[in-house]
Amino acid sequence: MTTLELIFVVTLALKSGAELLLEKLNRGQVIQFSDKAPEGLNGIMDDETYAKSNLYTLAKSRFGSVTYTHLTLQTNREVKISVV
């Protein structure tokens, strides 16, 4: 593996780790504040709808993390294959 390829793989790993960490932190915030809709949403969204939107946000985030990880690993594998 050349130096440039190594730099690419390390940068990709760092970027991926940061993305996944931010997604995890965001999911934590959604869970922490998911018990009741904020006052600013009174009259716009009831608590049940707010809870459903939070469940959707969490499911979408988890799916996005899995997809992102898969694509990152696939890209990493393709870089390694192109070297050989």
Residue pairs with C-beta under 8 A, 6 or more apart in sequence:
1 9
1 80
1 83
2 83
5 79
5 83
8 79
9 76
9 79
12 72
12 75
12 76
13 76
16 68
16 69
16 72
19 68
20 65
20 68
20 69
23 61
23 64
23 65
23 68
24 65
26 61
27 58
27 61
27 62
30 54
30 57
30 58
30 61
31 54
31 58
34 50
34 51
34 54
36 47
36 50
37 45
37 46
37 47
37 49
37 50
41 50
45 53
